[in-house]
């Protein structure tokens, strides 16, 4: 299957959206491992805000 220019742009946009979300999720797991609960709460709040934005944006 050959990807067209529009498909490549869609993949790039999806990566730009997913990578910061994945970074916050990974940091949440790391902070849980370090038992740094203040940063766990902040990371969870950020993920909740992103999730609410995605749900309301649909």
N, CA, C, O and CB atoms as a CASP TS submission, in Angstrom:
PFRMAT TS
TARGET T0000
AUTHOR 0000-0000-0000
METHOD Language model
MODEL 1
PARENT N/A
ATOM      1  N   UNK     1       0.835  -1.178   0.000  1.00  0.00           N
ATOM      2  CA  UNK     1       0.000   0.000   0.000  1.00  0.00           C
ATOM      3  C   UNK     1       0.886   1.249   0.000  1.00  0.00           C
ATOM      4  O   UNK     1       1.795   1.382   0.819  1.00  0.00           O
ATOM      5  CB  UNK     1      -0.954  -0.006   1.216  1.00  0.00           C
ATOM      6  N   UNK     2       0.609   2.135  -0.910  1.00  0.00           N
ATOM      7  CA  UNK     2       1.388   3.358  -1.051  1.00  0.00           C
ATOM      8  C   UNK     2       0.634   4.502  -0.374  1.00  0.00           C
ATOM      9  O   UNK     2      -0.557   4.709  -0.610  1.00  0.00           O
ATOM     10  CB  UNK     2       1.660   3.680  -2.554  1.00  0.00           C
ATOM     11  N   UNK     3       1.349   5.233   0.465  1.00  0.00           N
ATOM     12  CA  UNK     3       0.738   6.356   1.181  1.00  0.00           C
ATOM     13  C   UNK     3       0.834   7.617   0.337  1.00  0.00           C
ATOM     14  O   UNK     3       1.884   7.925  -0.227  1.00  0.00           O
ATOM     15  CB  UNK     3       1.417   6.571   2.555  1.00  0.00           C
ATOM     16  N   UNK     4      -0.271   8.337   0.259  1.00  0.00           N
ATOM     17  CA  UNK     4      -0.270   9.614  -0.429  1.00  0.00           C
ATOM     18  C   UNK     4       0.181  10.723   0.500  1.00  0.00           C
ATOM     19  O   UNK     4       0.389  10.500   1.693  1.00  0.00           O
ATOM     20  CB  UNK     4      -1.649   9.920  -0.987  1.00  0.00           C
ATOM     21  N   UNK     5       0.330  11.905  -0.044  1.00  0.00           N
ATOM     22  CA  UNK     5       0.776  13.051   0.749  1.00  0.00           C
ATOM     23  C   UNK     5      -0.177  13.389   1.887  1.00  0.00           C
ATOM     24  O   UNK     5       0.250  13.751   2.983  1.00  0.00           O
ATOM     25  CB  UNK     5       0.940  14.256  -0.139  1.00  0.00           C
ATOM     26  N   UNK     6      -1.477  13.266   1.612  1.00  0.00           N
ATOM     27  CA  UNK     6      -2.481  13.571   2.640  1.00  0.00           C
ATOM     28  C   UNK     6      -2.396  12.578   3.792  1.00  0.00           C
ATOM     29  O   UNK     6      -2.561  12.956   4.952  1.00  0.00           O
ATOM     30  CB  UNK     6      -3.896  13.558   2.035  1.00  0.00           C
ATOM     31  N   UNK     7      -2.141  11.315   3.479  1.00  0.00           N
ATOM     32  CA  UNK     7      -2.015  10.289   4.522  1.00  0.00           C
ATOM     33  C   UNK     7      -0.803  10.546   5.408  1.00  0.00           C
ATOM     34  O   UNK     7      -0.865  10.360   6.623  1.00  0.00           O
ATOM     35  CB  UNK     7      -1.914   8.896   3.893  1.00  0.00           C
ATOM     36  N   UNK     8       0.282  10.968   4.805  1.00  0.00           N
ATOM     37  CA  UNK     8       1.501  11.245   5.573  1.00  0.00           C
ATOM     38  C   UNK     8       1.284  12.431   6.502  1.00  0.00           C
ATOM     39  O   UNK     8       1.754  12.424   7.640  1.00  0.00           O
ATOM     40  CB  UNK     8       2.691  11.518   4.629  1.00  0.00           C
ATOM     41  N   UNK     9       0.577  13.446   6.027  1.00  0.00           N
ATOM     42  CA  UNK     9       0.278  14.605   6.861  1.00  0.00           C
ATOM     43  C   UNK     9      -0.613  14.202   8.029  1.00  0.00           C
ATOM     44  O   UNK     9      -0.401  14.659   9.152  1.00  0.00           O
ATOM     45  CB  UNK     9      -0.395  15.712   6.031  1.00  0.00           C
ATOM     46  N   UNK    10      -1.605  13.355   7.782  1.00  0.00           N
ATOM     47  CA  UNK    10      -2.481  12.892   8.863  1.00  0.00           C
ATOM     48  C   UNK    10      -1.694  12.117   9.911  1.00  0.00           C
ATOM     49  O   UNK    10      -1.938  12.278  11.107  1.00  0.00           O
ATOM     50  CB  UNK    10      -3.610  12.017   8.302  1.00  0.00           C
ATOM     51  N   UNK    11      -0.761  11.283   9.483  1.00  0.00           N
ATOM     52  CA  UNK    11       0.077  10.535  10.421  1.00  0.00           C
ATOM     53  C   UNK    11       0.943  11.494  11.238  1.00  0.00           C
ATOM     54  O   UNK    11       1.106  11.305  12.444  1.00  0.00           O
ATOM     55  CB  UNK    11       0.965   9.517   9.665  1.00  0.00           C
ATOM     56  N   UNK    12       1.495  12.515  10.595  1.00  0.00           N
ATOM     57  CA  UNK    12       2.317  13.497  11.297  1.00  0.00           C
ATOM     58  C   UNK    12       1.529  14.261  12.344  1.00  0.00           C
ATOM     59  O   UNK    12       2.018  14.487  13.451  1.00  0.00           O
ATOM     60  CB  UNK    12       2.924  14.464  10.313  1.00  0.00           C
ATOM     61  N   UNK    13       0.313  14.661  12.000  1.00  0.00           N
ATOM     62  CA  UNK    13      -0.532  15.381  12.954  1.00  0.00           C
ATOM     63  C   UNK    13      -0.882  14.471  14.126  1.00  0.00           C
ATOM     64  O   UNK    13      -0.872  14.913  15.275  1.00  0.00           O
ATOM     65  CB  UNK    13      -1.821  15.900  12.267  1.00  0.00           C
ATOM     66  N   UNK    14      -1.190  13.213  13.850  1.00  0.00           N
ATOM     67  CA  UNK    14      -1.501  12.262  14.917  1.00  0.00           C
ATOM     68  C   UNK    14      -0.304  12.091  15.854  1.00  0.00           C
ATOM     69  O   UNK    14      -0.481  11.995  17.069  1.00  0.00           O
ATOM     70  CB  UNK    14      -1.912  10.900  14.323  1.00  0.00           C
ATOM     71  N   UNK    15       0.898  12.051  15.308  1.00  0.00           N
ATOM     72  CA  UNK    15       2.095  11.939  16.147  1.00  0.00           C
ATOM     73  C   UNK    15       2.283  13.176  17.017  1.00  0.00           C
ATOM     74  O   UNK    15       2.630  13.065  18.193  1.00  0.00           O
ATOM     75  CB  UNK    15       3.334  11.720  15.278  1.00  0.00           C
ATOM     76  N   UNK    16       2.055  14.356  16.438  1.00  0.00           N
ATOM     77  CA  UNK    16       2.190  15.587  17.219  1.00  0.00           C
ATOM     78  C   UNK    16       1.184  15.638  18.354  1.00  0.00           C
ATOM     79  O   UNK    16       1.458  16.252  19.385  1.00  0.00           O
ATOM     80  CB  UNK    16       2.019  16.806  16.323  1.00  0.00           C
ATOM     81  N   UNK    17       0.031  15.014  18.194  1.00  0.00           N
ATOM     82  CA  UNK    17      -0.973  14.981  19.249  1.00  0.00           C
ATOM     83  C   UNK    17      -0.642  13.908  20.279  1.00  0.00           C
ATOM     84  O   UNK    17      -0.759  14.148  21.481  1.00  0.00           O
ATOM     85  CB  UNK    17      -2.362  14.737  18.656  1.00  0.00           C
ATOM     86  N   UNK    18      -0.236  12.740  19.827  1.00  0.00           N
ATOM     87  CA  UNK    18      -0.051  11.588  20.721  1.00  0.00           C
ATOM     88  C   UNK    18       1.228  11.652  21.558  1.00  0.00           C
ATOM     89  O   UNK    18       1.232  11.191  22.700  1.00  0.00           O
ATOM     90  CB  UNK    18      -0.042  10.324  19.912  1.00  0.00           C
ATOM     91  N   UNK    19       2.294  12.203  21.025  1.00  0.00           N
ATOM     92  CA  UNK    19       3.561  12.174  21.760  1.00  0.00           C
ATOM     93  C   UNK    19       3.518  12.947  23.081  1.00  0.00           C
ATOM     94  O   UNK    19       3.996  12.418  24.084  1.00  0.00           O
ATOM     95  CB  UNK    19       4.658  12.732  20.893  1.00  0.00           C
ATOM     96  N   UNK    20       2.977  14.160  23.142  1.00  0.00           N
ATOM     97  CA  UNK    20       2.915  14.832  24.445  1.00  0.00           C
ATOM     98  C   UNK    20       2.013  14.108  25.443  1.00  0.00           C
ATOM     99  O   UNK    20       2.303  14.079  26.639  1.00  0.00           O
ATOM    100  CB  UNK    20       2.426  16.253  24.266  1.00  0.00           C
ATOM    101  N   UNK    21       0.921  13.525  24.950  1.00  0.00           N
ATOM    102  CA  UNK    21       0.027  12.771  25.833  1.00  0.00           C
ATOM    103  C   UNK    21       0.757  11.548  26.376  1.00  0.00           C
ATOM    104  O   UNK    21       0.652  11.238  27.563  1.00  0.00           O
ATOM    105  CB  UNK    21      -1.266  12.344  25.082  1.00  0.00           C
ATOM    106  N   UNK    22       1.492  10.859  25.522  1.00  0.00           N
ATOM    107  CA  UNK    22       2.259   9.695  25.958  1.00  0.00           C
ATOM    108  C   UNK    22       3.337  10.102  26.963  1.00  0.00           C
ATOM    109  O   UNK    22       3.620   9.369  27.911  1.00  0.00           O
ATOM    110  CB  UNK    22       2.897   8.989  24.748  1.00  0.00           C
ATOM    111  N   UNK    23       3.931  11.267  26.752  1.00  0.00           N
ATOM    112  CA  UNK    23       4.966  11.731  27.679  1.00  0.00           C
ATOM    113  C   UNK    23       4.388  11.988  29.057  1.00  0.00           C
ATOM    114  O   UNK    23       4.990  11.603  30.060  1.00  0.00           O
ATOM    115  CB  UNK    23       5.632  12.999  27.151  1.00  0.00           C
ATOM    116  N   UNK    24       3.228  12.634  29.124  1.00  0.00           N
ATOM    117  CA  UNK    24       2.594  12.908  30.415  1.00  0.00           C
ATOM    118  C   UNK    24       2.202  11.597  31.096  1.00  0.00           C
ATOM    119  O   UNK    24       2.385  11.449  32.304  1.00  0.00           O
ATOM    120  CB  UNK    24       1.351  13.816  30.233  1.00  0.00           C
ATOM    121  N   UNK    25       1.663  10.646  30.331  1.00  0.00           N
ATOM    122  CA  UNK    25       1.282   9.347  30.899  1.00  0.00           C
ATOM    123  C   UNK    25       2.512   8.611  31.432  1.00  0.00           C
ATOM    124  O   UNK    25       2.460   8.016  32.509  1.00  0.00           O
ATOM    125  CB  UNK    25       0.561   8.481  29.839  1.00  0.00           C
ATOM    126  N   UNK    26       3.602   8.649  30.694  1.00  0.00           N
ATOM    127  CA  UNK    26       4.833   7.995  31.143  1.00  0.00           C
ATOM    128  C   UNK    26       5.373   8.666  32.407  1.00  0.00           C
ATOM    129  O   UNK    26       5.826   7.987  33.328  1.00  0.00           O
ATOM    130  CB  UNK    26       5.897   8.024  30.028  1.00  0.00           C
ATOM    131  N   UNK    27       5.328   9.986  32.448  1.00  0.00           N
ATOM    132  CA  UNK    27       5.792  10.693  33.646  1.00  0.00           C
ATOM    133  C   UNK    27       4.927  10.360  34.854  1.00  0.00           C
ATOM    134  O   UNK    27       5.433  10.250  35.971  1.00  0.00           O
ATOM    135  CB  UNK    27       5.792  12.204  33.406  1.00  0.00           C
ATOM    136  N   UNK    28       3.622  10.200  34.633  1.00  0.00           N
ATOM    137  CA  UNK    28       2.738   9.812  35.737  1.00  0.00           C
ATOM    138  C   UNK    28       3.184   8.474  36.323  1.00  0.00           C
ATOM    139  O   UNK    28       3.234   8.315  37.543  1.00  0.00           O
ATOM    140  CB  UNK    28       1.266   9.726  35.256  1.00  0.00           C
ATOM    141  N   UNK    29       3.506   7.520  35.462  1.00  0.00           N
ATOM    142  CA  UNK    29       3.957   6.198  35.929  1.00  0.00           C
ATOM    143  C   UNK    29       5.294   6.322  36.661  1.00  0.00           C
ATOM    144  O   UNK    29       5.504   5.685  37.693  1.00  0.00           O
ATOM    145  CB  UNK    29       4.087   5.210  34.737  1.00  0.00           C
ATOM    146  N   UNK    30       6.187   7.136  36.125  1.00  0.00           N
ATOM    147  CA  UNK    30       7.494   7.317  36.773  1.00  0.00           C
ATOM    148  C   UNK    30       7.325   7.969  38.145  1.00  0.00           C
ATOM    149  O   UNK    30       7.958   7.549  39.114  1.00  0.00           O
ATOM    150  CB  UNK    30       8.428   8.176  35.884  1.00  0.00           C
ATOM    151  N   UNK    31       6.472   8.997  38.232  1.00  0.00           N
ATOM    152  CA  UNK    31       6.250   9.653  39.515  1.00  0.00           C
ATOM    153  C   UNK    31       5.596   8.710  40.519  1.00  0.00           C
ATOM    154  O   UNK    31       5.884   8.777  41.714  1.00  0.00           O
ATOM    155  CB  UNK    31       5.387  10.894  39.330  1.00  0.00           C
ATOM    156  N   UNK    32       4.717   7.832  40.036  1.00  0.00           N
ATOM    157  CA  UNK    32       4.131   6.826  40.939  1.00  0.00           C
ATOM    158  C   UNK    32       5.214   5.917  41.496  1.00  0.00           C
ATOM    159  O   UNK    32       5.206   5.584  42.681  1.00  0.00           O
ATOM    160  CB  UNK    32       3.061   5.987  40.205  1.00  0.00           C
ATOM    161  N   UNK    33       6.136   5.518  40.646  1.00  0.00           N
ATOM    162  CA  UNK    33       7.231   4.661  41.086  1.00  0.00           C
ATOM    163  C   UNK    33       8.130   5.336  42.106  1.00  0.00           C
ATOM    164  O   UNK    33       8.670   4.686  43.001  1.00  0.00           O
ATOM    165  CB  UNK    33       8.050   4.228  39.904  1.00  0.00           C
ATOM    166  N   UNK    34       8.285   6.642  41.965  1.00  0.00           N
ATOM    167  CA  UNK    34       9.116   7.392  42.898  1.00  0.00           C
ATOM    168  C   UNK    34       8.332   7.865  44.125  1.00  0.00           C
ATOM    169  O   UNK    34       8.896   8.492  45.021  1.00  0.00           O
ATOM    170  CB  UNK    34       9.733   8.582  42.194  1.00  0.00           C
ATOM    171  N   UNK    35       7.033   7.562  44.161  1.00  0.00           N
ATOM    172  CA  UNK    35       6.133   7.965  45.245  1.00  0.00           C
ATOM    173  C   UNK    35       6.121   9.480  45.449  1.00  0.00           C
ATOM    174  O   UNK    35       6.078   9.976  46.575  1.00  0.00           O
ATOM    175  CB  UNK    35       6.537   7.275  46.543  1.00  0.00           C
ATOM    176  N   UNK    36       6.160  10.195  44.328  1.00  0.00           N
ATOM    177  CA  UNK    36       6.085  11.657  44.354  1.00  0.00           C
ATOM    178  C   UNK    36       4.648  12.037  44.007  1.00  0.00           C
ATOM    179  O   UNK    36       4.326  12.347  42.860  1.00  0.00           O
ATOM    180  CB  UNK    36       7.120  12.320  43.349  1.00  0.00           C
ATOM    181  N   UNK    37       3.797  12.004  45.026  1.00  0.00           N
ATOM    182  CA  UNK    37       2.360  12.082  44.809  1.00  0.00           C
ATOM    183  C   UNK    37       1.876  13.464  44.364  1.00  0.00           C
ATOM    184  O   UNK    37       0.814  13.575  43.753  1.00  0.00           O
ATOM    185  CB  UNK    37       1.651  11.692  46.063  1.00  0.00           C
ATOM    186  N   UNK    38       2.628  14.495  44.656  1.00  0.00           N
ATOM    187  CA  UNK    38       2.230  15.824  44.173  1.00  0.00           C
ATOM    188  C   UNK    38       2.299  15.862  42.650  1.00  0.00           C
ATOM    189  O   UNK    38       1.392  16.372  41.992  1.00  0.00           O
ATOM    190  CB  UNK    38       3.136  16.931  44.783  1.00  0.00           C
ATOM    191  N   UNK    39       3.381  15.318  42.097  1.00  0.00           N
ATOM    192  CA  UNK    39       3.519  15.299  40.644  1.00  0.00           C
ATOM    193  C   UNK    39       2.601  14.272  39.998  1.00  0.00           C
ATOM    194  O   UNK    39       2.197  14.445  38.848  1.00  0.00           O
ATOM    195  CB  UNK    39       4.957  15.015  40.262  1.00  0.00           C
ATOM    196  N   UNK    40       2.268  13.213  40.714  1.00  0.00           N
ATOM    197  CA  UNK    40       1.274  12.258  40.215  1.00  0.00           C
ATOM    198  C   UNK    40      -0.066  12.963  40.057  1.00  0.00           C
ATOM    199  O   UNK    40      -0.753  12.786  39.051  1.00  0.00           O
ATOM    200  CB  UNK    40       1.140  11.036  41.170  1.00  0.00           C
ATOM    201  N   UNK    41      -0.436  13.763  41.054  1.00  0.00           N
ATOM    202  CA  UNK    41      -1.701  14.492  40.985  1.00  0.00           C
ATOM    203  C   UNK    41      -1.697  15.501  39.841  1.00  0.00           C
ATOM    204  O   UNK    41      -2.692  15.642  39.131  1.00  0.00           O
ATOM    205  CB  UNK    41      -1.977  15.203  42.309  1.00  0.00           C
ATOM    206  N   UNK    42      -0.588  16.196  39.666  1.00  0.00           N
ATOM    207  CA  UNK    42      -0.495  17.179  38.584  1.00  0.00           C
ATOM    208  C   UNK    42      -0.573  16.484  37.231  1.00  0.00           C
ATOM    209  O   UNK    42      -1.286  16.940  36.337  1.00  0.00           O
ATOM    210  CB  UNK    42       0.812  17.991  38.695  1.00  0.00           C
ATOM    211  N   UNK    43       0.155  15.389  37.078  1.00  0.00           N
ATOM    212  CA  UNK    43       0.127  14.656  35.814  1.00  0.00           C
ATOM    213  C   UNK    43      -1.262  14.085  35.538  1.00  0.00           C
ATOM    214  O   UNK    43      -1.736  14.109  34.403  1.00  0.00           O
ATOM    215  CB  UNK    43       1.166  13.531  35.830  1.00  0.00           C
ATOM    216  N   UNK    44      -1.902  13.576  36.574  1.00  0.00           N
ATOM    217  CA  UNK    44      -3.259  13.056  36.401  1.00  0.00           C
ATOM    218  C   UNK    44      -4.234  14.151  36.008  1.00  0.00           C
ATOM    219  O   UNK    44      -5.120  13.936  35.181  1.00  0.00           O
ATOM    220  CB  UNK    44      -3.733  12.381  37.677  1.00  0.00           C
ATOM    221  N   UNK    45      -4.069  15.333  36.603  1.00  0.00           N
ATOM    222  CA  UNK    45      -4.926  16.459  36.252  1.00  0.00           C
ATOM    223  C   UNK    45      -4.713  16.877  34.799  1.00  0.00           C
ATOM    224  O   UNK    45      -5.674  17.162  34.085  1.00  0.00           O
ATOM    225  CB  UNK    45      -4.659  17.642  37.187  1.00  0.00           C
ATOM    226  N   UNK    46      -3.468  16.911  34.368  1.00  0.00           N
ATOM    227  CA  UNK    46      -3.169  17.267  32.984  1.00  0.00           C
ATOM    228  C   UNK    46      -3.789  16.247  32.029  1.00  0.00           C
ATOM    229  O   UNK    46      -4.373  16.625  31.014  1.00  0.00           O
ATOM    230  CB  UNK    46      -1.643  17.355  32.763  1.00  0.00           C
ATOM    231  N   UNK    47      -3.666  14.959  32.346  1.00  0.00           N
ATOM    232  CA  UNK    47      -4.280  13.930  31.495  1.00  0.00           C
ATOM    233  C   UNK    47      -5.795  14.046  31.485  1.00  0.00           C
ATOM    234  O   UNK    47      -6.429  13.834  30.452  1.00  0.00           O
ATOM    235  CB  UNK    47      -3.874  12.536  31.966  1.00  0.00           C
ATOM    236  N   UNK    48      -6.382  14.384  32.638  1.00  0.00           N
ATOM    237  CA  UNK    48      -7.833  14.554  32.697  1.00  0.00           C
ATOM    238  C   UNK    48      -8.282  15.745  31.847  1.00  0.00           C
ATOM    239  O   UNK    48      -9.309  15.674  31.172  1.00  0.00           O
ATOM    240  CB  UNK    48      -8.290  14.741  34.153  1.00  0.00           C
ATOM    241  N   UNK    49      -7.527  16.821  31.878  1.00  0.00           N
ATOM    242  CA  UNK    49      -7.847  17.999  31.073  1.00  0.00           C
ATOM    243  C   UNK    49      -7.736  17.663  29.584  1.00  0.00           C
ATOM    244  O   UNK    49      -8.600  18.041  28.793  1.00  0.00           O
ATOM    245  CB  UNK    49      -6.911  19.180  31.435  1.00  0.00           C
ATOM    246  N   UNK    50      -6.687  16.965  29.212  1.00  0.00           N
ATOM    247  CA  UNK    50      -6.533  16.566  27.812  1.00  0.00           C
ATOM    248  C   UNK    50      -7.666  15.651  27.386  1.00  0.00           C
ATOM    249  O   UNK    50      -8.225  15.810  26.301  1.00  0.00           O
ATOM    250  CB  UNK    50      -5.186  15.871  27.591  1.00  0.00           C
ATOM    251  N   UNK    51      -8.008  14.685  28.247  1.00  0.00           N
ATOM    252  CA  UNK    51      -9.103  13.775  27.932  1.00  0.00           C
ATOM    253  C   UNK    51     -10.432  14.490  27.798  1.00  0.00           C
ATOM    254  O   UNK    51     -11.220  14.184  26.903  1.00  0.00           O
ATOM    255  CB  UNK    51      -9.209  12.713  28.987  1.00  0.00           C
ATOM    256  N   UNK    52     -10.684  15.447  28.691  1.00  0.00           N
ATOM    257  CA  UNK    52     -11.931  16.211  28.607  1.00  0.00           C
ATOM    258  C   UNK    52     -11.966  17.036  27.325  1.00  0.00           C
ATOM    259  O   UNK    52     -13.011  17.158  26.685  1.00  0.00           O
ATOM    260  CB  UNK    52     -12.089  17.128  29.836  1.00  0.00           C
ATOM    261  N   UNK    53     -10.831  17.594  26.960  1.00  0.00           N
ATOM    262  CA  UNK    53     -10.759  18.351  25.724  1.00  0.00           C
ATOM    263  C   UNK    53     -11.021  17.498  24.500  1.00  0.00           C
ATOM    264  O   UNK    53     -11.689  17.929  23.561  1.00  0.00           O
ATOM    265  CB  UNK    53      -9.422  19.001  25.603  1.00  0.00           C
ATOM    266  N   UNK    54     -10.493  16.287  24.517  1.00  0.00           N
ATOM    267  CA  UNK    54     -10.734  15.371  23.394  1.00  0.00           C
ATOM    268  C   UNK    54     -12.204  14.984  23.332  1.00  0.00           C
ATOM    269  O   UNK    54     -12.803  14.991  22.256  1.00  0.00           O
ATOM    270  CB  UNK    54      -9.856  14.108  23.521  1.00  0.00           C
ATOM    271  N   UNK    55     -12.788  14.647  24.475  1.00  0.00           N
ATOM    272  CA  UNK    55     -14.190  14.248  24.489  1.00  0.00           C
ATOM    273  C   UNK    55     -15.119  15.387  24.097  1.00  0.00           C
ATOM    274  O   UNK    55     -16.079  15.175  23.357  1.00  0.00           O
ATOM    275  CB  UNK    55     -14.567  13.732  25.856  1.00  0.00           C
ATOM    276  N   UNK    56     -14.847  16.579  24.578  1.00  0.00           N
ATOM    277  CA  UNK    56     -15.703  17.724  24.251  1.00  0.00           C
ATOM    278  C   UNK    56     -15.468  18.200  22.824  1.00  0.00           C
ATOM    279  O   UNK    56     -16.342  18.808  22.206  1.00  0.00           O
ATOM    280  CB  UNK    56     -15.454  18.874  25.232  1.00  0.00           C
ATOM    281  N   UNK    57     -14.295  17.921  22.318  1.00  0.00           N
ATOM    282  CA  UNK    57     -13.975  18.323  20.948  1.00  0.00           C
ATOM    283  C   UNK    57     -14.596  17.415  19.901  1.00  0.00           C
ATOM    284  O   UNK    57     -14.679  17.778  18.728  1.00  0.00           O
ATOM    285  CB  UNK    57     -12.488  18.352  20.759  1.00  0.00           C
ATOM    286  N   UNK    58     -15.034  16.229  20.324  1.00  0.00           N
ATOM    287  CA  UNK    58     -15.656  15.320  19.359  1.00  0.00           C
ATOM    288  C   UNK    58     -17.054  15.782  19.124  1.00  0.00           C
ATOM    289  O   UNK    58     -17.784  15.171  18.343  1.00  0.00           O
ATOM    290  CB  UNK    58     -15.638  13.852  19.846  1.00  0.00           C
TER
END
